[in-house]
Amino acid sequence: MARKIIIVLIAGIFLAALLFTVYLNLSYQRNLPRSPQPNIGRTFPHNVHGSVVYLTESEKNQLDVLFWIDLVFFGVLGITVATKNKSASGVMK
């Protein structure tokens, strides 16, 4: 029972971070400039499905952190589910 709760929590965090990443990318694609604006700090290029937009350092850092959260929780979720499905003999069910 506790293992199921852990899996649901890990999956929830992964999905929340993934959906927030998608939301930010779509929002950035619609709203951010297509050319750098050094006077306001928009100097970091970011490719969103073929459209290059320019981010501030804090926006770039936020996307970087979300990427790593997505990656780590996806990996942890995969390992947790894989070990849950192993029998005592080590063979996948």
Secondary structure, DSSP 8 states (H G I E B T S, - for coil): -HHHHHHHHHHHHHHHHHHHHHHHHHHHHHHS-SS-BGGGTB-EEEEETTEEEEE-HHHHHHHHHHHHHHHHHHHHHHHHHHHHTB-TTS-B-
